[in-house]
């Protein structure tokens, strides 16, 4: 699972509207900067279809970069709006295929459960665990965040088993 910022979805819409309604006196640098931002946001969110159809907007941006004028001409402004109207339809269609899942509040900090399970333990404890046990604790934390109690128990028991195995081999030194 990949973490995405919901605000990036809003920023795509804002960027689209900003470019579509750019004033005639907008500088080319302003337009180029926002087309770059638009492309970056699409990459961050993973809108592959939209990125596959962005070539006309990118070639328009390259034409602007090659131009010596600092402001958009009337024709360039009209072309930009036309490109974005078509592209807005593609982005909107792709957005319908994406889902956002919201985590319900839990007893523990969601950020810790998802990204920093070491912070749920005494300092230095997590680092002493083997890689297998660390992985199982991380998985248990994610399962707890998603409300999967049976999976939490499974992963915590596996982590406990790994810790006990390492403890036994450390003190007995035999198989």
N, C-alpha and C positions, 0 to 999 in steps of 0.2 A: 504494500500500500504506500502510496506517495502522498506527501502532505502538500496541499495547495492552499494558497491564501484566497479567500472569497473576494477580497477587495480587488484582486487582479481581474476578476470577471467584470466588476463594476468599472474598473479603469479602461477595459477594452471598449465598453459602451461609451464612456466619456470621451475617450480618444477618437472614436469614430465620429461622434457628434461634433467634437471640436474641429476636426478636419473638414467635415461636411459643411459646417457653418463658419469656416474661416473667413474673416473679413477680407475684402479685396486688397486692402493695404498690408496684409500679413506678409512677413518676410519669408523668403525661400528657406532660410535656415530654420525658422520656426516650423515650417511644414515638414522639412526633412527630418528634423529632430523628433517630431511626433509620429512620422511614418516609421522611423527606427524604433521608437517606443512601442508602437502598435505591433510591429513584428516581434519584438522581444517578449511582449506580453503573451502573444499567441504561442510562442515557443515555451514559455514558462508554464502555461496552462496545459499544453499538449494538444492544441487544436491542429491536428495533422492535415485535415482536409482543407482548412482555411489557409494553412501555410503552403499547401500544394497549389493553391489558386491565387497566391499573392504576387505572382510574377509580373503582372501588368502594373500593379502599384509600385513594385520595386523598380521596374523600368522607367516609370514616370518619375520616381525619386532620382534615378540616375540622370535623367534628362535635366531635372532641376539643378543637380550638382554640376552639370556641364555648362549650364547657362551663366552668362555674365551678369544678368540683371539681378538686383537684390529683392525685387518684389514680384509677385505673381502677375502674369498678364491676365486679361479677361478670359482668354481661351484656356489658359492653364488652370484657372480657377474653376471654369466650367468642366474641364476634363477631370479634375480631381473629384469634384462632386459626383460626376457620372460614375467614375471608378468606385467610389465609396458606396454609392447607392447599390451597385451590383454586389460589392463585397460584403456589405452589411447583411444582405440576404443570405449569403453563404455562411457567415459567422453565426447568424441567428439560427439557421438550420442545424449547424453543428452543435450549437449550445443546447438545443433540444435533446441531443443524444447524451449529454453529460448530466451526472447526478452529483449532488453534494449531500454528504451525510453529516449530521450534527451529533456530536457526542453528548450524552446526558451527563449532568454533573455527578461525580462519584465522590466517595469519601476522601479519596486521595487526589492530589493534584494531577490533572490530566496530562500536563506537560511532562511531569516526572514519569508517569506511567508509560507514556509514548516514547519519550526521548532520553530520559535520564533516570533509569531505575536505580542507579547507584545512590541517588539522593534519598531513596526510601530506606536505606540501611545506614548503620553506623559508619562514619567516615573510615575508609580504608578496607572495609569488609568486602565490598564488591570486587575490588582489585585483586584480592587474594583467591578468588574463585578461579577454577579452570575455565577454559574457553567454552567447553560444553555446558558447564553450570551457568556461566554468564548468559549464554544463548537461551537456556531454558528459563532463567529468571526474566530476561527481556520478553520472551514469548508469554510467560505467565502474566506479566504486567499488561501487555497488550490485550490479552484475553480478559483480564479484569476490567480494563477500560471498556471493552465491547460487551461486558455483561455475560461472559461465557464461563460460569463458575466451574463446571466440570473440567474444562480445558485448563483453567488455572490450577486446579488440583493436580491434574496430570503433569503439567510442566514443573510445578513445584516439587512433586515427588521425584521426578527425574533429576532435578537439580540436587535435591537432598541425597538421592542415591549416589550421584557423582561425587558430592562432598564426602560422604561416608566411605566410598571406595578409595578416594585419595587419602583420607585419614587413615584407613586400614593399611594401605600400602606404605604410608609414611612411617607407621609405628611397627608393623609386622615385617615389612620388606619381603613378602612372599606373595605368590599368586594364590 
